[in-house]
Amino acid sequence: MTETVITSKEERLNRLIAKVRDLPKVPVAVVYPCDKESLRGPIMAAEAGVIEPILVGPAGQIRALAGEFGFNLANYRIVDVPDSHAACDEAVKLVHAGEAEALMKGSLHTDELMGTIVSRANNLRTPRRISHVFVMDVPTYPRPMLITDAAVNIKPTLEEKVDILQNAIYLAHALGIPEPKVAILAAVETVNPKMPSTLEAAALCKMADRGQIKGALLDGPLAFDNAVSAEAARIKGIKSPVAGQADIFLVPELESGNMLFKQLEYLSFALTAGVVLGAKVPVILTSRADSAETRTASCVIAAMFAHANRKNN
């Protein structure tokens, strides 16, 4: 039996940062960083050589906050705007001007930032639906786990799941996984007409066979145990190239995905990063409860995706 060694989150974060340390910093518009953690996160990422933050919000409030907590803002650009709404508008302008290659949520409400991103008037959308991916370093699993969508799309349709999957596949490519293995999760591993998630899993696999989903190896429906344990799959008689070695986990809907990622984060000592894809630039979308370490890890993932965008454009 292989012994599991649980290293500190700090050590795992440093290993993640090392992946982009030799790359140019990515300019990131940080939208309304007006509390301690939302300001500390991008500063940590900047000091680690990951991003070049552009702080968009009330300059006086940001400087006062920095003074209160001892943050040095001397090397960072501040774009002075009066409120969170204006910060969203200015961040969009920075993207269109080519001055920002990613957006990062500060202390404003998620709905306000996402409303700005999905608005057709702001021209940040692409043909694909916007979706969220959690990238998790779980000590008991030998590879990164990309869980989608556990934050944006509540109950996606089959058509929407195609976009959600394709977004996650593009992210996996940016992270250095050339052909990610995708587990389409359900409660069981057999197709059951009474369980729509199993029917959709089967349909997605056939769509991949027909080239409607590209760049990955799909299998499903798979229960979670089969996706992460080759032994569990063997015992159940499942022959699958994905079982036990899945990279991407497509959840049936937001509720199950949200519970899954929070269990891993709080009970499995996982290091978590989160990014929104499907817009013209990646969006670092973190919770108000997230630590600066989680925000920094999310900056690394977004930076890797932004660098991949540079190569593809």
Sine and cosine of phi, psi and omega as CSV:
sin_phi,cos_phi,sin_psi,cos_psi,sin_omega,cos_omega
0.00,0.00,0.76,-0.65,-0.02,-1.00
-0.97,0.26,0.75,-0.66,0.01,-1.00
-0.98,0.18,0.72,-0.69,0.03,-1.00
-1.00,-0.01,0.83,-0.55,0.04,-1.00
-0.96,-0.27,0.88,-0.47,-0.03,-1.00
-0.99,-0.13,0.97,-0.25,0.06,-1.00
-0.99,0.12,0.27,-0.96,-0.02,-1.00
-0.92,0.39,0.42,-0.91,0.05,-1.00
-0.88,0.47,-0.57,0.82,0.01,-1.00
-0.88,0.47,-0.68,0.73,0.01,-1.00
-0.90,0.43,-0.67,0.75,0.01,-1.00
-0.93,0.36,-0.57,0.82,0.07,-1.00
-0.90,0.43,-0.66,0.75,0.01,-1.00
-0.90,0.44,-0.61,0.79,0.06,-1.00
-0.91,0.42,-0.60,0.80,0.03,-1.00
-0.93,0.38,-0.69,0.72,0.00,-1.00
-0.87,0.49,-0.57,0.82,-0.02,-1.00
-0.87,0.50,-0.39,0.92,-0.01,-1.00
-0.92,0.38,-0.39,0.92,-0.04,-1.00
-0.87,-0.49,0.08,1.00,-0.12,-0.99
-0.87,0.48,-0.55,0.84,-0.03,-1.00
-1.00,-0.04,0.08,1.00,0.01,-1.00
-0.99,-0.14,0.41,-0.91,0.06,-1.00
-0.88,0.48,0.55,-0.84,0.06,-1.00
-0.89,0.45,0.62,-0.79,0.02,-1.00
-1.00,-0.08,0.81,-0.59,0.04,-1.00
-0.95,0.32,0.80,-0.60,-0.08,-1.00
-0.80,-0.60,0.81,-0.59,0.11,-0.99
-0.99,0.12,0.92,-0.39,0.00,-1.00
-1.00,-0.06,0.92,-0.40,-0.19,-0.98
-1.00,0.00,0.95,-0.32,0.11,-0.99
0.88,0.47,0.88,0.47,0.03,-1.00
-0.99,0.12,0.98,0.21,-0.18,-0.98
-0.90,-0.44,0.46,0.89,0.26,-0.96
-0.63,-0.78,0.12,-0.99,-0.17,-0.99
-0.84,0.54,-0.81,0.59,-0.12,-0.99
-0.94,0.35,-0.59,0.81,-0.03,-1.00
-0.95,0.30,-0.32,0.95,0.10,-0.99
-1.00,-0.03,-0.63,0.78,-0.03,-1.00
-0.91,0.41,-0.62,0.79,-0.04,-1.00
-0.85,0.53,-0.83,0.56,0.02,-1.00
-0.91,0.41,-0.50,0.86,0.05,-1.00
-0.92,0.40,-0.68,0.74,0.07,-1.00
-0.86,0.51,-0.70,0.72,-0.01,-1.00
-0.91,0.42,-0.59,0.81,0.03,-1.00
-0.93,0.37,-0.69,0.73,-0.01,-1.00
-0.91,0.41,-0.43,0.90,0.04,-1.00
-1.00,0.09,-0.03,1.00,0.04,-1.00
0.99,0.12,0.36,0.93,-0.09,-1.00
-1.00,-0.05,-0.76,0.65,-0.09,-1.00
-0.76,-0.65,0.25,-0.97,0.16,-0.99
-0.90,-0.43,0.99,-0.10,-0.12,-0.99
-0.96,0.28,0.64,-0.77,0.19,-0.98
-0.91,-0.41,0.94,-0.34,-0.12,-0.99
-1.00,0.08,0.90,-0.43,-0.10,-0.99
-0.93,-0.38,0.94,-0.33,-0.02,-1.00
0.16,-0.99,-0.15,-0.99,0.02,-1.00
-0.91,0.42,0.92,-0.38,-0.12,-0.99
-0.86,0.52,-0.68,0.74,-0.02,-1.00
-0.88,0.47,-0.68,0.73,0.00,-1.00
-0.92,0.39,-0.65,0.76,0.00,-1.00
-0.91,0.42,-0.70,0.72,0.00,-1.00
-0.92,0.39,-0.62,0.79,0.03,-1.00
-0.90,0.44,-0.65,0.76,0.02,-1.00
-0.90,0.44,-0.68,0.73,0.03,-1.00
-0.88,0.48,-0.66,0.75,0.03,-1.00
-0.90,0.43,-0.63,0.78,-0.01,-1.00
-0.89,0.46,-0.61,0.79,-0.09,-1.00
-0.95,-0.31,0.10,0.99,0.10,-1.00
0.97,0.23,0.48,0.88,0.04,-1.00
-1.00,0.04,0.72,-0.70,0.03,-1.00
-1.00,-0.07,0.90,-0.43,-0.05,-1.00
-0.98,-0.22,0.20,0.98,-0.13,-0.99
-0.85,0.52,-0.53,0.85,-0.09,-1.00
-1.00,-0.10,0.10,0.99,-0.13,-0.99
-0.89,-0.45,0.64,-0.77,0.03,-1.00
-0.98,0.21,0.71,-0.70,0.08,-1.00
-0.88,-0.47,0.80,-0.60,0.09,-1.00
-0.98,-0.22,0.93,-0.37,-0.13,-0.99
-0.99,0.14,0.89,-0.45,0.10,-0.99
-0.70,-0.72,0.37,-0.93,-0.18,-0.98
-0.97,0.22,-0.48,0.88,-0.13,-0.99
-0.44,-0.90,0.00,-1.00,-0.07,-1.00
-0.92,0.39,-0.59,0.81,0.01,-1.00
-0.89,0.45,-0.72,0.70,0.03,-1.00
-0.91,0.41,-0.55,0.84,0.03,-1.00
-0.90,0.44,-0.65,0.76,0.06,-1.00
-0.87,0.49,-0.73,0.68,-0.02,-1.00
-0.88,0.47,-0.67,0.74,-0.04,-1.00
-0.93,0.36,-0.59,0.80,0.02,-1.00
-0.89,0.46,-0.64,0.77,0.05,-1.00
-0.87,0.49,-0.68,0.73,0.02,-1.00
-0.88,0.47,-0.62,0.78,0.01,-1.00
-0.90,0.43,-0.61,0.79,0.04,-1.00
-0.91,0.42,-0.74,0.67,-0.04,-1.00
-0.92,0.40,-0.46,0.89,0.03,-1.00
-0.99,0.15,-0.08,1.00,-0.02,-1.00
0.98,0.21,0.23,0.97,-0.02,-1.00
-1.00,0.00,-0.28,0.96,0.03,-1.00
-0.74,-0.67,0.72,-0.69,0.01,-1.00
-0.96,-0.29,0.05,1.00,0.08,-1.00
-0.34,-0.94,0.36,-0.93,0.10,-1.00
-0.91,-0.42,0.49,-0.87,0.03,-1.00
-0.70,-0.72,0.77,-0.63,0.01,-1.00
-0.95,0.32,0.75,-0.67,0.11,-0.99
-1.00,-0.10,-0.80,-0.59,-0.07,-1.00
-0.98,-0.18,0.17,0.98,0.08,-1.00
-0.98,0.18,0.20,-0.98,-0.02,-1.00
-0.96,0.27,0.59,-0.81,-0.03,-1.00
-0.83,0.56,-0.68,0.74,-0.05,-1.00
-0.86,0.51,-0.58,0.82,-0.02,-1.00
-0.92,0.38,-0.71,0.71,0.00,-1.00
-0.93,0.37,-0.71,0.70,-0.02,-1.00
-0.91,0.41,-0.56,0.83,0.07,-1.00
-0.87,0.49,-0.62,0.79,0.05,-1.00
-0.92,0.40,-0.66,0.75,-0.07,-1.00
-0.94,0.34,-0.66,0.75,-0.07,-1.00
-0.99,0.12,-0.23,0.97,0.02,-1.00
-0.88,0.47,0.81,-0.58,-0.01,-1.00
-0.90,0.43,-0.44,0.90,-0.01,-1.00
-0.90,0.43,-0.43,0.90,-0.05,-1.00
-1.00,0.01,-0.15,0.99,0.13,-0.99
0.83,0.56,0.67,0.74,0.10,-1.00
-0.97,-0.26,-0.08,1.00,-0.07,-1.00
-0.99,0.13,0.38,-0.93,0.13,-0.99
-0.88,-0.47,0.03,-1.00,0.05,-1.00
-0.88,0.47,-0.36,0.93,-0.02,-1.00
-1.00,0.07,0.47,-0.88,0.08,-1.00
-0.93,0.36,0.58,-0.81,0.03,-1.00
-0.97,0.24,0.68,-0.73,0.00,-1.00
-0.51,-0.86,0.20,-0.98,-0.07,-1.00
-0.90,-0.44,0.57,-0.82,0.08,-1.00
-0.77,-0.64,0.79,-0.61,0.21,-0.98
-1.00,-0.03,0.78,-0.63,0.11,-0.99
-0.95,-0.30,0.87,-0.49,-0.16,-0.99
-0.83,-0.55,0.75,-0.66,0.14,-0.99
-0.99,-0.16,0.98,-0.21,-0.05,-1.00
-0.97,-0.24,0.86,-0.51,-0.10,-0.99
-0.84,0.55,-0.45,0.89,-0.05,-1.00
-1.00,-0.04,0.13,0.99,0.00,-1.00
-0.79,-0.62,0.72,-0.70,-0.21,-0.98
-0.99,0.16,0.06,1.00,0.00,-1.00
-0.54,-0.84,0.32,-0.95,0.05,-1.00
-0.86,0.51,0.58,-0.82,0.05,-1.00
-0.94,-0.33,0.86,-0.51,0.05,-1.00
-0.97,-0.23,0.93,-0.37,-0.07,-1.00
-0.95,-0.31,0.80,-0.61,-0.06,-1.00
-0.53,-0.85,0.59,-0.81,-0.16,0.99
-0.95,-0.31,0.84,-0.54,-0.07,-1.00
-0.92,-0.40,0.29,0.96,-0.10,-1.00
-0.59,-0.81,-0.43,0.90,-0.13,-0.99
-0.90,-0.44,-0.85,0.53,-0.07,-1.00
-1.00,0.05,0.89,-0.45,-0.15,-0.99
-0.96,0.29,-0.81,0.59,0.00,-1.00
-0.66,-0.76,0.98,0.21,-0.13,-0.99
-0.93,0.36,0.54,-0.84,0.09,-1.00
-0.98,0.20,0.12,-0.99,0.05,-1.00
-0.86,0.52,-0.71,0.70,0.00,-1.00
-0.88,0.48,-0.65,0.76,0.02,-1.00
-0.93,0.37,-0.55,0.84,0.02,-1.00
-0.91,0.41,-0.48,0.88,0.08,-1.00
-0.87,0.49,-0.73,0.68,0.03,-1.00
-0.91,0.41,-0.67,0.74,0.01,-1.00
-0.86,0.52,-0.70,0.72,0.03,-1.00
-0.91,0.42,-0.71,0.70,-0.05,-1.00
-0.90,0.45,-0.62,0.78,0.08,-1.00
-0.86,0.52,-0.72,0.70,-0.01,-1.00
-0.92,0.40,-0.59,0.81,0.02,-1.00
-0.91,0.42,-0.69,0.72,0.04,-1.00
-0.87,0.49,-0.62,0.78,0.03,-1.00
-0.91,0.41,-0.68,0.73,0.03,-1.00
-0.85,0.52,-0.67,0.74,0.06,-1.00
-0.86,0.51,-0.69,0.72,0.00,-1.00
-0.90,0.44,-0.47,0.88,0.01,-1.00
-1.00,0.08,0.05,1.00,0.05,-1.00
1.00,-0.04,0.34,0.94,0.05,-1.00
-0.95,-0.30,0.99,-0.15,-0.17,-0.99
-0.92,0.39,-0.57,0.82,0.06,-1.00
-0.70,-0.71,0.99,0.14,-0.05,-1.00
-0.91,0.42,0.54,-0.84,0.07,-1.00
-1.00,-0.09,0.80,-0.59,-0.12,-0.99
-0.94,-0.35,0.83,-0.55,0.13,-0.99
-0.98,-0.19,0.87,-0.49,0.05,-1.00
-1.00,-0.05,0.96,-0.30,-0.22,-0.98
-0.99,0.15,0.56,-0.83,0.15,-0.99
-0.47,-0.88,0.01,-1.00,0.01,-1.00
-0.97,0.24,-0.37,0.93,-0.03,-1.00
-0.72,-0.70,0.17,-0.98,-0.04,-1.00
-0.95,-0.30,0.19,0.98,0.04,-1.00
-0.89,-0.46,0.44,-0.90,0.02,-1.00
-0.98,0.22,0.82,-0.57,-0.02,-1.00
-0.78,-0.63,0.89,-0.45,-0.03,-1.00
-0.84,0.54,-0.37,0.93,0.01,-1.00
-0.99,0.12,-0.12,0.99,-0.01,-1.00
-0.86,-0.50,0.99,-0.13,-0.08,-1.00
-0.82,0.57,-0.52,0.85,-0.03,-1.00
-0.89,0.46,-0.53,0.85,0.02,-1.00
-0.96,0.28,-0.59,0.81,0.05,-1.00
-0.91,0.40,-0.67,0.74,0.00,-1.00
-0.92,0.39,-0.59,0.81,0.05,-1.00
-0.88,0.48,-0.71,0.70,0.02,-1.00
-0.89,0.45,-0.65,0.76,0.00,-1.00
-0.91,0.43,-0.66,0.75,0.01,-1.00
-0.89,0.45,-0.64,0.77,0.03,-1.00
-0.89,0.45,-0.66,0.75,0.02,-1.00
-0.93,0.36,-0.57,0.82,0.06,-1.00
-0.89,0.45,-0.62,0.79,0.06,-1.00
-0.91,0.42,-0.63,0.77,0.05,-1.00
-0.86,0.51,-0.53,0.85,-0.05,-1.00
-1.00,-0.05,0.12,0.99,0.05,-1.00
0.99,0.16,0.22,0.98,0.02,-1.00
-0.99,0.14,-0.28,0.96,0.15,-0.99
-0.78,-0.63,0.80,-0.60,-0.17,-0.99
-0.86,-0.50,0.49,-0.87,0.21,-0.98
1.00,-0.02,0.20,0.98,-0.04,-1.00
-0.47,-0.88,0.22,-0.97,0.08,-1.00
-0.94,-0.33,0.88,-0.47,-0.10,-1.00
-0.96,-0.29,0.52,-0.85,0.22,-0.98
-0.48,-0.87,0.56,-0.83,0.02,-1.00
0.21,-0.98,0.32,-0.95,0.10,0.99
-0.96,0.28,0.58,-0.81,0.12,-0.99
-0.76,-0.65,0.74,-0.67,0.18,-0.98
-0.95,0.31,0.37,-0.93,-0.12,-0.99
-0.86,0.51,-0.61,0.80,-0.01,-1.00
-0.89,0.45,-0.61,0.79,0.02,-1.00
-0.94,0.34,-0.54,0.84,-0.03,-1.00
-0.93,0.37,-0.56,0.83,-0.09,-1.00
-0.96,-0.27,-0.18,0.98,-0.08,-1.00
-0.75,-0.66,0.93,-0.38,0.07,-1.00
-0.90,0.43,-0.54,0.84,0.00,-1.00
-0.92,0.40,-0.68,0.73,0.04,-1.00
-0.88,0.48,-0.65,0.76,0.02,-1.00
-0.91,0.41,-0.64,0.77,0.01,-1.00
-0.89,0.46,-0.71,0.71,-0.02,-1.00
-0.88,0.48,-0.59,0.81,-0.01,-1.00
-1.00,0.09,0.00,1.00,0.02,-1.00
0.96,0.26,0.43,0.90,-0.02,-1.00
-1.00,-0.07,0.85,-0.53,0.09,-1.00
-0.98,-0.22,0.93,-0.37,-0.11,-0.99
-0.51,-0.86,0.71,-0.70,0.07,-1.00
-0.96,0.27,-0.13,0.99,-0.03,-1.00
-0.98,-0.19,-0.53,0.85,-0.11,-0.99
-0.81,0.59,0.76,-0.65,0.05,-1.00
0.99,0.15,-0.11,0.99,-0.05,-1.00
-0.58,-0.81,0.54,0.84,0.00,-1.00
-0.93,0.37,0.62,-0.78,0.10,-0.99
-0.98,-0.18,-0.68,0.73,-0.04,-1.00
-0.93,-0.37,0.71,-0.71,0.01,-1.00
-0.87,-0.49,0.96,-0.29,0.06,-1.00
-1.00,0.03,0.90,-0.44,-0.02,-1.00
-1.00,0.03,0.41,-0.91,-0.04,-1.00
-0.90,0.44,-0.63,0.78,-0.02,-1.00
-0.34,-0.94,0.12,-0.99,-0.17,-0.99
-0.88,0.48,-0.66,0.75,-0.10,-1.00
-0.87,0.50,-0.74,0.68,-0.01,-1.00
-0.92,0.39,-0.63,0.78,0.02,-1.00
-0.91,0.41,-0.65,0.76,-0.01,-1.00
-0.91,0.42,-0.67,0.74,0.03,-1.00
-0.91,0.40,-0.63,0.78,0.00,-1.00
-0.89,0.46,-0.77,0.64,-0.08,-1.00
-0.93,0.37,-0.57,0.82,0.00,-1.00
-0.95,0.32,-0.56,0.83,0.09,-1.00
-0.89,0.46,-0.70,0.71,0.01,-1.00
-0.91,0.42,-0.64,0.77,-0.05,-1.00
-0.93,0.36,-0.69,0.72,-0.14,-0.99
-1.00,-0.07,-0.41,0.91,-0.03,-1.00
-0.94,-0.34,-0.26,0.96,-0.03,-1.00
-0.90,-0.44,0.18,0.98,0.09,-1.00
0.85,0.52,0.61,0.79,-0.04,-1.00
-0.98,0.19,0.60,-0.80,0.20,-0.98
-1.00,0.03,0.80,-0.60,-0.16,-0.99
-0.89,-0.46,0.64,-0.77,0.17,-0.99
-0.73,-0.68,0.46,-0.89,0.00,-1.00
-0.64,-0.76,0.65,-0.76,0.00,-1.00
-0.54,-0.84,0.59,-0.81,0.07,-1.00
-0.99,-0.17,0.73,-0.68,-0.03,-1.00
-0.83,-0.56,0.21,-0.98,-0.01,-1.00
0.97,-0.24,-0.21,0.98,0.14,-0.99
-1.00,-0.07,0.04,-1.00,-0.04,-1.00
-0.93,0.37,-0.40,0.92,0.08,-1.00
-0.72,-0.69,0.46,-0.89,0.07,-1.00
-0.93,0.38,0.50,-0.87,-0.01,-1.00
-0.85,-0.52,0.85,-0.52,0.02,-1.00
-1.00,0.09,0.97,-0.26,-0.13,-0.99
-0.91,-0.42,0.98,-0.22,-0.03,-1.00
-0.91,-0.41,0.33,-0.94,0.02,-1.00
-0.99,0.13,0.42,-0.91,0.06,-1.00
-0.88,0.48,-0.40,0.92,0.00,-1.00
-1.00,0.07,-0.12,0.99,-0.06,-1.00
-0.95,0.32,0.56,-0.83,0.03,-1.00
-0.98,0.20,0.21,-0.98,0.08,-1.00
-0.90,0.44,-0.51,0.86,0.04,-1.00
-0.90,0.44,-0.69,0.72,0.05,-1.00
-0.89,0.45,-0.65,0.76,0.03,-1.00
-0.90,0.44,-0.64,0.77,0.02,-1.00
-0.91,0.41,-0.71,0.71,0.04,-1.00
-0.86,0.51,-0.64,0.77,0.02,-1.00
-0.91,0.42,-0.58,0.82,0.07,-1.00
-0.89,0.46,-0.64,0.77,0.01,-1.00
-0.89,0.46,-0.72,0.69,-0.01,-1.00
-0.89,0.46,-0.70,0.71,0.02,-1.00
-0.90,0.44,-0.61,0.79,0.01,-1.00
-0.90,0.43,-0.66,0.75,0.02,-1.00
-0.89,0.45,-0.62,0.78,0.03,-1.00
-0.93,0.36,-0.65,0.76,0.02,-1.00
-0.89,0.46,-0.63,0.77,0.04,-1.00
-0.91,0.42,-0.61,0.80,0.06,-1.00
-0.91,0.41,-0.60,0.80,0.06,-1.00
-0.87,0.50,-0.64,0.77,0.00,-1.00
-0.87,0.50,-0.66,0.75,-0.03,-1.00
-0.94,0.35,-0.53,0.85,-0.09,-1.00
-1.00,0.06,-0.25,0.97,-0.05,-1.00
-0.97,-0.23,0.00,0.00,0.00,0.00
